[in-house]
Amino acid sequence: MSSGSRAHIVFLQGMPSPFFRRVGVCLVEAGWRVTRINLSAGDWLFWHDDHAINYRGSLADWPAFLHDFFQREGVSDLFLLGEQRRYHKEAVAIAQGLGIRVTVTDFGYLRPDWITLERDGMCGNSHFPKDAQSIHAIARQAVVLDWEQRFVDSAYQMAVGDLAQNYANILGWPFFPRYQRSDMRPPTILYTLASGWRLLGNRLRKTRTLAQCEELWNSGRSYYLFPIQLNFDFQMVAYSPFTRMEAALELVLDSFLRCAPQDALLVVKEHPWDPALPDWERYLHRRRRELQVEGRLVYLRGGDLNGLIQRSRGVVLVNSSTGLRALQLHRPLKALGSAVFDVPGLTFQGNLDDFWTQGTPPDPQLREDFFTALAATVQVRGVFFQEPGVTEAVTETCYRLRTNTVGELVYPHRTKGEMAR
């Protein structure tokens, strides 16, 4: 769609950063009509200008409101953070039924300075091809990228924004009394206290954790790595066969103890943002005693992820982005959930019991083409929270929306001037 046509895009919930609002400003300058629908006080905090309206109705009334709004206002595009949030699932279904283009964004599959931009959905709902032939075909048309990191995001600004958004929802409840939290995290106060306590504990234990890693590597013991994922992450909730992480952990434990080489260890690594609700360290210590396998299981509350992957015999995970790092480091990989990288030739396609002895590294050419194709279609260079990466992401996102090239092959050698035209 050209910049001169009167497209109308609706923004729903986004990152607790200026990113959504700035993309909206860019589109307004290009002649688009822009509407932001705020569902909560936290949404309002990050976007409350003339382009924003507030929805104060119930979740039950949301579909009817949105269907009427989309039709009455001639909406052409819908833009949102993830398609699995309560309000977003309804919105996506309605938009697709009316022929409205849906664009979904989130942190990048590639890390650390990329964001994801896809049509209709991500991960298990991604349209990115899962066959080697299609991936090779895209890569042949794409420009080989410079993989050096260009931007740094701010964990501090992300944490501040997240806290501001969530506490605004609590304090601003009288203004949006019927809003129902749309993600799956624990209650805000509990989550904040638990996360802060765990992060402090991990920092105080950093030297001890690094020593554990060195001891593991110096021991010469072979090991497999299993990274814990967050119970409330939509990666687990929506894109995996597991209702909670316990089920995945038990499956891996059982298979490892039965089928992995007897001299191998299973190293379970905690997620860096895990609030210890539940406390996986205590859980695994208890299971080690119950199963009488003290010498075969190791739990780490941190450590050098690259080093842990590179020295491992393989990585097993649900669908964490750690899988992409394992592919980059050429390690055997088994995915238990739905993941954009779960492609024959990249990941082990047999059952988990066989992976421990039959897993092989990814095909080098397919791996190279996969990353090239992924970056050239559904990834945008930039970050959500810190300059200059935010401006880069805003500029590229605005270009892809205006040119209707979200999810399509986009040559990454364009200049900023070309993107602005």
N, C-alpha and C positions, 0 to 999 in steps of 0.2 A: 504494500500500500504506500503510495507516495505521500510525502509530507504535506501536500496541498489538500488532500482529501480530509473530510471531516470525520475522522475516526473518533470513537468514544471508548476510552479505556477506563475500567473500574479497578481500583487497587483495594485489596482486603488486607489482612494482617501481614506484617513484614518483620524484618529484623529490628531490634531496638536501636536504630541508627538513622541517620538522615538519608539513607540510600533510596528508599521508596519515594520520599518526597522530592528528592533531587531528580530522579528519573521522570517523575510527573512534571516538574518544571521544564525539563528538557523537551518533553512531548508537547507541552503547552506552547513553547516557543516555536515548535515545528508545525503548529496549527491544529493539534489534536485537542479534543475535549477530554478533560480528565476529572474523574470523581474518585475520591477516597471515601470508603464507608468505614467509619469507626464503630467498633463493637464494644469497646471498653475504654475506661479512662486511660489505660496504658497506651492504647492506640492513639487516642486524642493527644497525648503528651508529645508524640513524635510527628503529628500532622494535624494542624487545626487552622487552616486558612480557608479562603473562599471556595476552594475545590473540595473541601471535606464536608461530609454530612454524618450525622450520628444515628445509628440504629439502636433504639432502646426497647425493642420488642423482645419477645421470648424466642428461644431456640425453635420451638414448635411452629411459630409464625414466620420464621426466617425464610423458608422456601417460597411461600406465597408472596411475601414482600419482594424477594429478589427476582422471582419470575416476572412479576408485574413491573418492577423497576427496569429490568433488562429490556423488556419489550417496549415500554413506554418511552424510554430514553434513548432507544436506538443504540444499545451497547454493541460494540464490535469486538472488544478484547477484555479479557480478565487476567489480572496479574496478582499472584499471591505467593506466600512463603510456604511451600509444601502443600500437597493436595490432600493430606490425611487428617488435618484438624477438623473438629466437629463442624464448624461453619463452612469450612472450605470444601469438604466432601459434598455437601448439598450444593454449594455454588458451582462446583465443577460439573456435576451431573446436569444441573439446569442449563448452564452455559453450553455444554456439548449438545444438549437436546435442541437448543435454539440456533446452533451453528456459530456460536461465538468462539473465537480463538482463545485458548487457555494457555497461559505461560506460567510455569512454575520455577521458582528459584530457591536456592539454599546454598550452604557452604559447598565448595567445589568437591567433585570426586577427586580431582588432582589437588594436592596440597604443596605449599601453604598459601599461594597467592592466586587462587582461581575461585570463581563462583560458578555454580551450575545454572544453566538456563535451558529449560526443555519445554516441549509441548506436552500438555495434558498431565504429565506425572513424571516421577523419578523412580530410580531403583527398580522395584518390581513392575512399575508401570511405565518404565522408560521405553521409548521407541528406538533406542540405539540398537543396531543389529547384534545378534548373538551368533552369527555364523562367520567363519573365517573369510569366505569369498567376498562377502559384502564389506567387511572391514578392510581387506586388502584393496578393494576397489576405491573406497573413500580415501584411503591413505595415499594412493597413487596420484590423486588429484590435489592433495593438500601440500602446503609448504612445510618442510621439515622445521621444527621449532627449536628455538634456543630455550633449553630447560632451566637455565640459571634463574634463581629467584630474583624477581624485580621489585616486589613490594613486601612490606612487613605489616601485618595486622596488629591490633592492640588488644591483648587479652584483658588489660585493665579497662579500656573503654567498653569492651564487650560486657564485662562483669558489671560495670556501673550502669550501662544501659539496661541490662537485664534486671538488675535490682530496681532501677527507677520505674521500669515498665510494670513490674509485678507489684511493687508497693503502691504505685499509682492506682492499680486495679483495686487494691484493698481500701485505700483512703478515698478513692473516688467512686466507691460502690454506690452511694446514693444517686449518682448521676446516670449510672447504668445498672440499675438494681436487678435486672433479669439476665444479665450476662452470665454465661456458664464458661468456665475456663476451658479453652479449646485444646490444650496440650495434655499430656498424661503425667506430668511431674507431680511429686508430693506437694502438699500444701506449702505455700510460699515461706512462711516463718520457719517451719520445720526444715524445709529444704535449705534455706539460707544458713541456719545454724549448723546443720549437719555438714553442709559443704564447706563452710568456713573452718569448722573443727578438723575435718579430714584434710583439707589443703594445708592447714598449719601442721598437722601431724606428719604429713608427707614431706613437708619442707624440713622439719626437725629430723626426720629419718633419712634424709637424702644421702648423707655420707654412708649410712648403714646399708641402704639399698644399692648404692653403687658398689660397695664392697661385696654384696651378695652376687652382683653381676660378674665382677672380676673373679670371685671364687668359682662361680659356675663355669666361666670360660677357661680358667686355669686348670680346672679339674679334668678336662679332656672328655667329660661325659657328653654323649650325644643327647640331644633333647628336641622336643617339638614345642612350639609356642601356641598358646591359646589365649587371645586377648578377650577380656571381659567387655561386654557392651552394657549400656545403660538399660535397665528394665523398662523405663518409660520412653525410650527413644522410639520413634516411629519405625526405625530400621528393624527393631524387635517386634513392635506391636503390630505393624501392618505388612512387613515384607519378610516375615519368617514363619515357620510352622510352630514356633514356640510362643506360649503365652507369657512366659517369664524366663529369665536367664538360668534359673535353677535347672530347668528341663534340658537346656542345651549343655550345661556343665555336666549334668549327670550322664547324658548320652555320650559325651566325649570321654569322661572318666571310665565308664563301663567299657567302651570300645578300646581305649588305650590300654587298660589293664589286661584285657583279654587278648589283644591282637598285636600290640606294638612290641618291638624287640625288648627283651627282658633287661638289657643294659641301658635302655633309654629312659630319660626323664620327661615328664610333662611339666612345662613351665606355664603357669597361669599368671597373666599380667593384668593388673587393675587398670581400669580406664582413668585417665588423668583427671576427669571431672566427676568421678564417682563419689556420691555423698555417704557411701557405706550404709545405705538403706536398701537391702540388708548388707551386713558386713561380710563380704566374700572371704576375707582373710580368716575370720573365725569359722566360717562355714567349711572352708577347705581343710583347716586344721582338724576340725571335728571329723570330717569324712576320712581323712588320712588315718586317724586312730581307729575308726570303725572298720575300715577296710584293711587295716594293718599293712599299709604300704608307705610308711614314713619315708623310706629312701627313694621313692619314685616320683614324688610330687613336690614342686617348688612354687611358692607364691611370692610375687614381687609387687610392691606398691608403687613402682616407678622403674626408672632405668632407661638406658639408651635404646630406644626402639629399633633403630637401624642396626645397632650391634647385635641385639637379641635376634632379629630376623636373620641377619647375614650369617650368624654362626649356627643357626638351627638346621635340623634335618627337614623341616617343613613347618607350615603354619596351617592351623585349623581355626576357623572362625565362623560366625553366623553370616554376616555380610558387612562387617566393619570396613571402613576405608583403609585400614591397615592392610587389607588384601592387595590394594593397588601398590603399596610400598613393597610387599612381598614379591609381586610380579616384577617391579623395577629392580629388585635385588636378586632376581632369578632363583627364587626358592619355590619348591613344591607347595601347592596351595589347595586346600579343600574348603569350599563354601557350603554351609549347611542351610542357608537361607537364600532368598532371591537377591541377586546382586548384578549390577551392570557388567561386572568383570567376570561373571561365571560363564565363560565361553569355552567350548571344547578346544583344546590346544593350549589354553591358558591355565585352567584349573583342572584338577582331577575329577573325572566324571563318574568314576565307580563309587561303590559304597564306602562308608567311613572305615569299616573294618579292614578293607584292603589298602586304604591310603597309607597306613603306617609303614608298609613294606613295599608298596608299588607306586607311590607318588613320585612324579618326575618334574623337573623344572619346566617352565613354560617354553613353548616354541619361540626362539629368539626373534624371528622375522614377524611372526604374528604379534608378539608382545610389542615390538617397535611400532608396527602399523596400528595396533589397538590404541596406543597412547596418542599417536599422531591424529588418528581419526576422531578420538574422543575430544581432544583439545580443539579440533577444527570445526566441531559441530555443536556440542552441548556444553562447552566450557567457555567462560569469559575471563580474561586476565584481569585481576584486581581483587579488592577486599571490601568488606562491609564497613569497617570501623575507623580506619586510619588513612590519612592522606600520605602520598598522592594516589594510593591504590583505589580509594573510593571514587575519585574523579575518573580514573581510567575505567572502572567498572560501570559507572553511570554512563559515560560516553558510548561505550561499546553496547551496553544493554539498550540504550535509546536507539542506536543505529539498527540493531537487529529487530526491534519492535517496529520501527518505521518502515523497514525494508521487507518485513515479513519473512525473515530468514532465521527465526528461532528454531534451533534443532537441525538446521541445514548446514551444508558445507560452506564455511565462511573463511576466506583466505586471510590468514593472520598477519600478512605483510602490509595491510592497508595503513596509511598514515592517519593521524588524528584529523587532518584536514579533509581526507576522503570520507571518514566516518561522519563528520559534521555536515557534509553536503546532503 
